[in-house]
Amino acid sequence: MRFVIVAVLVALLPNASAPAAAPAESDPGIVDLGEDEVVAPPEETRSLGGQKTSFVTTIEPAAQPAGSDLGAALGSALGVHVESLGGLGQYSTMSIRGSSGNQVAVYLDGVRVSGGGGAVDLAAFPLAHFERIEVLRGTSGARFGDAALGGVVNLVTPRGEEGTWGSLSLSQGLYTGNGSGTVADILQLGSSFGHGEEKWRFLGSVQGAWTNGEFLYEPDADLGLGTRDVRRRNNAYESIGTLLKGGYSLGETWEVYGLADVFAADKEIPGLTSFPTPEALQEDRRLLLVAGSRAVLPDLGGLEVDSRASVLAQRSDYRDPGGGTTGFPFETSNEDAVFGQELALVAPLGDGHRLRLSEELRHETFDGDGAGAHDRTTAFFSLSDTYSPFGDLVTLMPQAGIDLCDGGDTLFSAGLGVEYTPWPFLALRANGGNGYRRPSFQELYYDLGFYAGNPELEAERSVGFDAGPVVTVGWFRAEASYFRTSYDDLIVYLLQSGFRFRPYNVGKAVSEGVELGGGIEPWEHFRLRANWTYAEVLDKTSDPSWRNEQVPGKPRNAVFVRCELPVWDLCPYGEYHFVGRNPVTRANTKLLPARHIANAGIRYRATETLAIEAACKNLTDERAVDVRGFPLPSRTVVVALTFQW
């Protein structure tokens, strides 16, 4: 596939050879999780119900160290924990405030990409596609529907202005000390380009990645495999992702838009160090198509109408001729698709008062070897109100939702958010509500590699709230929050037969903790950002063997610190990421050790069109592990070049 990656990128380069006009705005079809902002298209961002009272973090992909992926970027956010099976391209999921990956609703420019297929694999979304990433923390079922128990992630692609612009990026990485003798252990090549006129605009992004995955790791001493470092085998990966989008203005208040996202990846599956799979392979494919229109109707009091249709199709093929996982040759294919239709109406009812009504119809299908074909249709209706009766002093956000399924179950959700701003520099926020999540097809029926489904699963339900202050004073910003969420029938993957995982309804669990985060920029040559998350996710079932024990895969503590020292055209930076001990078993008899990962690098703006970056990731060369002992990459040195027009 690497030849295809290079060929496609080279073919597209001529489109990016004109003077640049930097991309500025976000697409009018996105879910904006931040402040409520509505202006007639296409001038500004369209908000699908800005969550003003919620706790939201914004991540800038361009600020991440060279060679980073989406999982690494999300792992730096307050309240977020990312689990990875180790290395570029390997399966990774995210948790918000102790949730599972399936309890996070993920959107790409307003279109849900999580749902019937289960938790979103973060490795399947090239980081360079996105202009920013928004993370909303907290139960949001009444606004976003199914699977938003832990929070919501919005992947926002850029939108170009008038003119032509383009960029080309190349990064090369080496795992230190592995003795492979190769020129590069990691290659990432990408091109973005766009053009816009007064009435229309177009944007494209093509990103390719390759790695041999041969970093060093330390064998598990408990298994008697020795103490000498071993090179990771059967861990190669290659992918190509293409994003095309555009919009056309039919008038000052009406716009149509479309998006196409295609992704393909081939990867080797190394398995656990104690149960290797030296011949296992997996192929992943994804296609997302979106078409929609948005209008503001002045004759109806500025009523906003946003309607779109989407198709999401995914396929995974897994082969293990050597039977490293099952003990016999194993092969399986799984396909899932979602056909969606959405309509949102936003009515301004006066100063400080906005009413929003939305409808989302989804038909989900799944077909997998050994599991058969399955489908379901759901219809979700949400009503929310943003009301500021005393100007900026108080904002109220009541919300309610109903979710109908052709399987017979009807799920209700409701919530209330409040923001009190006694002074311009201080906002006090509180949110509460209930949520739900139907088991995904992956949890019910998947039989892929290390994961096996469980058709007996029931829907998860939750009730949660959070509260805390947000302080903004000039160059200083800080926030603190307390959160608590009670779960019924929590779904957690548990280890089976030594090397396979299967989901179960654990019963009852409580996620409770605190978050502290903020940043300072006292002058132009110093920027500091830091956050700390403490989350107790305790099993509340009656079995004394694991009652009040931490749910597996949920570390209590996480810390992230980033410091930048920009001077002239140089910007050295450093990062520190701590993740506390992580339980593997329900009784917490086995815990993964805490990990301390430090990164350092420097960016240099050589000319207006050329930027150079050098980075060292895992600076101390720590032998870190994740999930059931999957080793994470050793020290990696990356050099990146970026050309812009």
C-alpha positions in Angstrom: 0.0 0.0 0.0 2.9 2.4 0.6 3.3 2.9 -3.2 -0.3 3.8 -3.5 0.1 6.4 -0.7 3.1 8.1 -2.4 1.4 8.0 -5.8 -1.8 9.6 -4.6 0.0 12.3 -2.7 2.3 13.2 -5.6 -0.7 13.3 -8.0 -2.4 15.9 -5.8 0.6 18.2 -5.2 0.0 20.4 -8.3 -3.3 21.5 -6.8 -1.4 23.1 -3.9 1.1 25.2 -5.9 -0.5 28.6 -5.7 -0.1 31.4 -3.0 -1.6 30.5 0.3 -4.6 31.9 2.1 -4.6 30.2 5.5 -7.8 28.2 6.4 -9.8 30.1 8.9 -13.3 29.0 9.7 -15.0 25.7 10.5 -17.6 24.1 8.3 -21.2 25.3 8.9 -22.3 21.7 9.4 -20.3 21.0 12.5 -21.3 20.4 16.1 -19.8 23.3 17.9 -19.4 22.3 21.6 -18.2 25.8 22.7 -20.0 29.1 22.9 -23.3 29.7 21.0 -22.6 31.7 17.8 -25.0 31.9 14.9 -24.5 34.1 11.8 -25.9 33.6 8.4 -23.9 31.2 6.3 -21.2 31.0 5.1 -19.4 33.6 7.1 -19.2 32.0 10.5 -19.4 28.7 12.4 -22.9 27.1 12.7 -23.5 25.9 16.2 -25.8 22.9 16.8 -26.7 24.0 20.3 -23.6 25.5 21.9 -23.1 23.9 25.3 -22.3 27.1 27.2 -22.6 25.6 30.7 -20.5 22.5 30.0 -16.8 21.9 30.6 -15.1 21.9 27.1 -11.5 21.5 26.1 -10.2 22.6 22.7 -7.1 20.8 21.3 -5.0 22.2 18.4 -3.5 19.4 16.3 -0.9 21.8 14.8 0.5 22.3 18.3 1.2 18.6 18.9 4.7 17.1 18.7 5.9 15.9 15.3 4.7 12.3 14.6 1.7 12.5 16.9 -1.6 10.8 16.2 -5.1 11.5 17.3 -4.8 9.3 20.4 -1.7 11.2 21.6 -3.5 14.5 21.1 -6.6 13.5 23.0 -4.5 12.0 25.8 -3.3 15.5 26.7 -6.8 16.7 27.4 -8.2 17.2 30.9 -10.3 14.2 32.0 -9.3 12.0 29.1 -7.5 8.7 29.2 -6.4 6.9 26.0 -5.8 3.1 25.9 -3.5 1.8 23.1 -2.4 -1.6 22.0 1.0 -0.1 21.2 2.5 1.9 18.4 1.4 3.9 15.4 -1.8 2.5 13.9 -2.6 0.0 16.6 -6.1 0.0 18.0 -6.7 2.7 20.6 -9.8 4.1 22.4 -10.5 6.9 24.8 -12.2 7.3 28.1 -13.6 10.5 29.6 -14.0 10.7 33.4 -13.7 6.9 33.7 -16.1 6.0 31.0 -15.5 3.3 28.4 -14.7 4.1 24.8 -18.2 3.1 23.8 -19.6 5.8 26.2 -18.1 8.7 24.2 -20.0 10.0 21.2 -17.6 11.0 18.4 -18.4 13.4 15.6 -16.6 14.4 12.4 -17.9 17.8 11.3 -21.2 17.2 12.9 -21.7 13.6 11.7 -21.6 10.9 14.3 -18.9 8.3 13.5 -19.5 6.2 16.7 -22.4 3.9 17.2 -23.2 0.6 15.7 -19.6 -0.4 15.1 -18.7 0.1 18.8 -15.9 2.3 20.2 -14.2 4.5 17.7 -10.6 3.4 16.8 -8.7 6.6 17.2 -5.9 5.3 15.0 -8.3 5.4 12.0 -8.5 9.2 11.9 -5.4 11.0 10.6 -4.6 13.9 13.0 -3.5 16.2 10.2 -7.1 16.3 8.7 -8.3 18.4 11.6 -8.1 22.1 12.5 -9.2 21.6 16.1 -10.6 19.0 18.4 -13.3 19.7 21.0 -13.8 17.5 24.0 -17.0 18.0 26.1 -16.8 16.3 29.5 -19.9 15.0 31.2 -23.2 13.1 30.6 -24.9 14.6 27.6 -27.6 12.1 26.6 -30.4 14.6 26.4 -28.5 16.7 23.8 -26.5 14.1 21.9 -28.5 10.9 22.5 -27.0 7.4 22.6 -23.5 6.8 23.9 -22.8 10.3 25.3 -22.5 9.0 28.9 -18.9 10.1 29.4 -18.8 13.0 27.0 -18.5 14.1 23.4 -15.6 14.6 20.9 -15.9 16.8 17.9 -13.3 16.5 15.1 -13.4 19.7 13.2 -11.8 20.0 9.7 -10.6 23.4 8.4 -12.5 25.6 6.0 -10.6 27.8 3.4 -11.3 31.4 2.5 -11.2 32.9 -0.9 -8.0 32.2 -2.8 -5.8 29.1 -3.2 -3.6 27.6 -0.5 -1.8 24.3 0.1 0.8 22.5 2.2 3.0 19.5 2.1 4.4 17.8 5.2 6.9 15.0 5.7 8.1 13.4 8.9 10.6 10.6 9.6 11.0 8.8 12.8 13.5 6.3 14.3 13.2 4.0 17.3 16.5 4.4 19.1 18.6 1.4 20.0 16.6 -1.3 18.1 19.5 -2.1 15.8 17.3 -2.4 12.8 19.7 -0.4 10.6 16.9 1.2 8.6 16.8 4.8 7.4 13.4 5.2 9.0 11.1 3.2 11.3 8.2 5.7 10.8 7.2 7.8 7.7 4.3 10.2 7.5 3.5 12.1 4.4 0.6 14.5 3.8 -0.8 17.2 1.5 -3.6 19.6 2.1 -5.0 22.1 -0.5 -8.0 24.3 -1.1 -9.5 27.0 -3.2 -12.4 29.4 -2.6 -14.4 32.0 -4.5 -17.1 34.3 -3.3 -19.8 31.7 -3.5 -18.0 28.4 -3.2 -15.0 26.7 -1.6 -13.2 23.3 -1.8 -10.8 21.6 0.5 -8.8 18.3 0.2 -6.4 16.5 2.5 -4.5 13.3 1.9 -2.4 11.7 4.7 -0.3 8.6 4.5 1.5 6.7 7.3 3.9 3.8 7.5 5.9 2.1 10.3 7.7 -1.2 10.8 6.7 -1.0 14.5 10.0 -2.6 15.6 10.5 -0.6 18.8 12.2 -2.2 21.9 10.2 -3.5 24.9 11.0 -5.3 28.1 9.4 -8.8 28.5 7.1 -9.4 31.5 9.4 -10.6 34.3 6.5 -12.6 35.8 6.4 -14.9 32.8 10.1 -15.9 33.0 10.9 -14.5 29.5 14.1 -12.9 30.6 15.0 -9.2 31.2 16.8 -8.2 28.0 15.0 -5.8 25.7 13.2 -7.5 22.7 12.3 -5.9 19.4 8.6 -5.8 18.7 7.7 -8.1 15.8 4.7 -8.4 13.4 3.8 -4.8 14.3 4.0 -3.0 10.9 1.3 -0.6 9.7 0.5 1.5 6.6 -2.5 3.7 5.9 -3.9 6.3 3.6 -6.7 8.7 4.5 -8.4 11.2 2.1 -10.8 14.0 3.0 -12.7 16.1 0.5 -15.2 18.7 1.3 -16.9 21.8 -0.2 -19.7 24.2 0.0 -21.7 26.5 -2.3 -23.7 29.6 -1.3 -27.1 29.8 -3.0 -27.7 33.2 -1.4 -26.8 35.3 1.6 -28.6 33.0 4.0 -28.5 29.6 2.3 -25.7 27.1 1.7 -25.3 23.5 0.6 -22.3 21.5 1.6 -20.8 18.0 1.2 -18.0 15.8 2.6 -16.3 12.6 1.7 -13.9 10.8 4.0 -12.1 7.6 2.9 -9.6 5.6 5.0 -7.7 2.4 4.4 -5.2 0.6 6.6 -3.3 -2.6 6.6 -1.6 -3.7 9.8 0.1 -6.6 11.5 -1.2 -7.7 14.9 1.6 -8.7 17.2 -0.6 -9.8 20.1 0.3 -9.9 23.8 4.0 -10.4 24.6 3.0 -13.5 26.5 0.7 -14.8 23.7 2.2 -13.5 20.4 0.5 -13.7 17.1 3.4 -13.7 14.6 1.3 -14.1 11.5 -1.9 -12.1 12.3 -3.0 -9.4 9.9 -5.9 -6.9 9.8 -7.3 -4.7 7.1 -9.6 -1.8 7.9 -11.7 0.3 5.5 -14.0 3.2 6.0 -16.2 5.4 3.8 -18.2 8.5 5.0 -20.4 10.5 2.7 -22.3 13.6 3.8 -24.6 16.0 1.9 -26.6 18.8 3.6 -27.9 22.3 3.5 -28.2 25.1 6.0 -30.4 28.2 5.9 -31.3 31.2 8.0 -34.9 32.4 7.3 -35.3 36.1 8.1 -39.0 36.0 7.4 -39.5 33.5 10.2 -37.7 35.5 12.8 -34.2 34.2 11.9 -35.1 30.6 12.2 -32.2 28.3 11.4 -32.7 25.1 9.5 -29.9 22.5 9.1 -30.6 19.3 7.3 -28.3 16.5 6.1 -28.0 12.9 5.1 -25.0 10.6 5.6 -23.7 7.1 4.9 -21.0 5.5 7.0 -19.6 2.1 5.9 -16.8 0.2 7.6 -15.2 -3.2 7.1 -12.5 -5.1 9.0 -10.8 -8.3 7.9 -8.7 -10.3 10.4 -6.5 -13.3 9.5 -4.3 -15.4 11.8 -3.0 -18.4 9.8 -0.8 -19.4 12.7 -3.6 -19.5 15.3 -1.6 -17.4 17.8 -4.9 -16.2 19.4 -7.1 -19.2 19.2 -4.7 -22.2 18.8 -6.0 -22.9 15.3 -6.1 -20.9 12.0 -8.6 -18.1 12.3 -10.1 -15.7 9.8 -13.1 -13.3 10.1 -14.7 -10.4 8.3 -17.1 -7.8 9.7 -19.0 -5.1 8.0 -21.2 -2.4 9.5 -23.0 0.6 8.0 -25.1 3.5 9.2 -27.5 5.4 7.1 -28.4 8.7 8.8 -30.8 11.7 8.4 -30.8 14.7 10.6 -32.8 17.9 10.9 -32.2 20.7 13.4 -34.3 23.8 13.9 -33.0 26.7 16.1 -35.4 29.5 16.9 -34.2 32.8 18.4 -36.9 33.9 20.8 -35.5 37.2 21.8 -32.3 38.5 23.5 -30.7 35.7 25.4 -33.2 33.1 24.5 -32.8 30.3 21.9 -34.9 27.1 21.5 -33.5 24.1 19.6 -35.4 21.1 18.3 -33.5 18.3 16.5 -34.3 14.9 15.0 -31.9 12.1 14.1 -32.9 8.9 12.2 -30.3 6.1 12.0 -30.5 2.7 10.4 -27.6 0.6 11.5 -26.5 -2.7 9.9 -23.9 -5.3 10.9 -22.7 -8.5 9.1 -19.9 -10.6 10.5 -18.5 -14.1 10.1 -19.8 -16.3 12.8 -22.3 -13.7 14.0 -24.6 -13.3 11.0 -26.5 -10.2 9.8 -28.2 -7.8 12.2 -29.8 -4.4 11.9 -31.7 -1.8 14.0 -33.4 1.5 13.4 -33.5 4.3 15.9 -35.1 7.8 16.0 -33.9 10.4 18.5 -35.6 13.6 19.3 -34.1 16.4 21.4 -35.5 19.7 22.7 -33.1 22.2 24.4 -33.4 25.8 25.5 -30.7 28.3 26.1 -32.1 31.1 28.3 -30.3 34.1 29.9 -33.0 35.9 31.8 -30.6 38.4 33.4 -28.2 39.0 30.5 -24.8 37.4 31.0 -25.3 36.9 34.8 -27.2 33.6 34.6 -27.6 31.1 31.7 -30.0 28.1 32.0 -29.9 25.1 29.6 -32.8 22.6 30.2 -32.7 19.6 27.8 -34.8 16.6 27.1 -34.6 13.7 24.7 -36.5 10.5 23.7 -34.9 7.6 21.7 -37.1 5.1 19.9 -35.8 1.7 18.6 -37.5 -0.8 16.4 -36.4 -3.4 18.9 -39.0 -2.2 21.2 -37.1 -0.2 23.9 -37.7 3.5 24.4 -35.2 5.5 26.3 -35.7 8.9 27.9 -33.1 11.4 29.0 -33.1 14.9 30.5 -30.6 17.4 31.8 -30.1 20.9 33.1 -27.1 23.2 32.9 -26.5 26.4 34.8 -23.8 29.1 34.5 -23.6 32.0 37.0 -21.2 34.8 36.1 -21.0 37.2 39.1 -17.9 38.9 37.7 -16.4 39.0 34.1 -13.5 36.9 35.2 -15.4 34.1 37.1 -18.0 31.7 35.8 -19.6 29.0 38.1 -21.0 26.1 36.1 -23.1 23.1 37.1 -24.6 20.3 34.9 -26.8 17.3 35.7 -28.7 14.7 33.8 -29.1 11.1 32.9 -27.9 9.1 29.9 -28.0 5.7 28.3 -26.2 3.5 25.8 -27.5 0.5 23.9 -24.8 -2.2 23.4 -23.0 -1.7 20.1 -22.9 -4.4 17.4 -19.2 -4.8 18.3 -20.0 -5.7 21.9 -22.9 -7.9 20.9 -21.6 -9.9 18.0 -18.0 -9.0 17.1 -15.5 -11.8 16.9 -12.3 -10.1 15.8 -8.8 -10.9 17.1 -8.6 -10.3 20.8 -12.3 -9.4 21.2 -15.4 -11.6 21.3 -19.0 -10.3 21.6 -21.7 -11.1 24.1 -25.3 -11.2 22.8 -26.7 -11.1 26.4 -25.7 -7.6 27.1 -28.2 -5.0 28.3 -28.3 -1.2 27.9 -26.2 0.9 30.2 -27.9 3.7 32.1 -26.4 6.6 34.1 -27.1 9.6 36.2 -24.4 12.2 36.7 -23.6 15.8 37.5 -20.6 18.1 37.7 -19.9 21.5 39.1 -17.0 23.9 39.3 -15.5 27.4 38.6 -13.8 28.7 35.5 -11.5 31.7 36.1 -10.1 33.9 33.3 -7.9 36.9 34.1 -5.8 38.2 31.2 -3.0 35.8 30.6 -4.2 33.3 33.3 -7.0 30.7 32.9 -7.9 27.9 35.3 -10.8 25.6 35.9 -11.8 23.0 38.5 -14.7 20.6 38.6 -16.1 17.8 40.7 -18.0 15.1 38.9 -19.9 12.0 39.9 -21.7 9.5 37.6 -23.6 6.4 38.7 -23.9 3.6 36.2 -26.3 0.6 36.0 -25.2 -2.4 34.0 -21.8 -0.9 33.1 -20.2 -2.7 30.2 -16.5 -3.5 30.6 -14.2 -5.8 28.6 -12.7 -8.5 30.9 -9.9 -10.9 30.2 -11.0 -14.5 29.2 -8.8 -17.6 28.8 -5.6 -15.7 29.2 -5.6 -13.8 25.9 -9.1 -12.8 24.8 -11.5 -10.1 26.1 -15.3 -10.2 26.3 -17.7 -7.5 27.5 -20.0 -8.0 30.5 -22.5 -5.9 32.4 -20.5 -5.5 35.6 -23.6 -4.4 37.4 -23.3 -1.1 39.2 -20.4 1.3 39.2 -19.7 4.9 40.4 -17.3 7.2 38.7 -16.3 10.1 41.0 -13.4 12.5 40.9 -12.0 16.0 40.4 -10.3 17.8 37.6 -7.9 20.8 37.7 -6.5 22.5 34.7 -5.3 25.8 33.3 -2.7 27.7 31.5 -0.6 30.9 31.8 1.1 33.1 29.2 2.5 36.0 31.2 4.6 37.2 28.2 5.1 36.2 24.6 8.2 34.0 25.4 6.6 31.7 27.9 3.5 29.5 27.7 2.5 26.8 30.3 -0.4 24.4 30.3 -1.1 21.7 32.9 -4.0 19.5 34.1 -4.6 16.8 36.7 -7.5 14.3 36.7 -8.4 12.0 39.7 -11.1 9.5 38.9 -12.3 6.7 41.2 -14.3 4.3 39.0 -15.5 1.8 41.6 -17.3 -1.5 41.1 -20.5 -1.5 43.2 -21.6 -5.1 42.6 -22.4 -7.3 45.6 -19.5 -9.7 45.0 -17.1 -9.1 47.9 -14.1 -10.2 45.7 -14.2 -6.9 43.7 -16.8 -4.6 45.4 -15.4 -1.1 45.7 -12.4 -2.0 43.6 -11.3 0.1 40.7 -12.9 -1.0 37.4 -10.2 -2.5 35.1 -8.6 -0.2 32.6 -9.3 3.0 34.6 -6.3 4.5 36.3 -7.0 6.9 39.2 -4.5 9.6 38.4 -3.4 11.3 35.2 -1.2 14.5 34.9 -0.2 16.4 31.8 2.2 19.4 31.6 3.4 21.3 28.5 5.7 24.2 28.4 6.7 26.3 25.4 9.5 29.0 25.1 9.0 30.8 21.8 11.8 33.1 20.8 11.9 34.8 17.4 11.5 32.0 14.9 12.3 29.2 17.4 9.9 27.4 19.8 11.5 24.8 22.1 8.9 22.8 24.1 8.6 20.0 26.6 5.9 17.7 27.8 5.3 15.4 30.7 2.6 12.8 30.9 1.9 10.7 34.0 -0.6 7.8 34.2 -1.1 6.1 37.5 -1.2 2.3 38.2 -3.9 0.7 36.0 -5.8 -2.4 37.2 -6.1 -5.4 34.9 -8.3 -7.7 36.9 -11.6 -7.0 38.6 -10.2 -7.8 42.0 -7.2 -5.5 41.3 -4.8 -8.3 42.0 -2.8 -7.3 39.0 -2.0 -3.7 38.1 0.0 -2.2 35.3 2.8 0.0 36.6 2.5 3.7 36.5 4.2 5.4 33.5 6.1 8.7 33.2 6.5 9.8 29.6 8.5 12.9 28.7 8.7 14.5 25.3 10.9 17.4 24.0 11.3 19.2 20.8 12.0 22.4 18.9 10.2 24.1 16.0 12.0 26.5 13.6 10.2 28.8 11.1 13.0 28.9 8.5 11.0 31.0 6.0 7.4 32.1 5.5 6.8 28.8 3.6 9.1 26.3 5.4 8.9 25.0 9.0 11.3 22.4 10.5 10.7 20.4 13.7 12.8 17.9 15.6 11.3 16.0 18.5 12.2 13.2 20.9 9.3 11.2 22.3 9.6 9.1 25.4 12.8 11.0 26.2 13.8 8.8 29.1 13.2 5.6 27.1 10.8 4.2 29.6 9.5 0.7 29.0 5.8 1.5 29.4 2.9 -0.8 28.9 -0.9 -0.4 28.4 -4.1 -2.5 28.5 -3.1 -6.1 29.5 0.6 -5.4 29.1 0.8 -4.3 25.5 4.2 -2.5 25.2 4.2 1.1 24.1 6.9 2.6 21.8 10.4 3.1 23.2 12.4 6.4 22.6 11.5 7.8 19.2 13.3 10.6 17.4 11.3 12.4 14.7 12.2 15.1 12.2 9.4 16.9 10.2 9.3 19.4 7.3 6.3 21.4 6.4 6.0 23.5 3.2 3.1 26.0 2.8 1.9 28.0 -0.1 
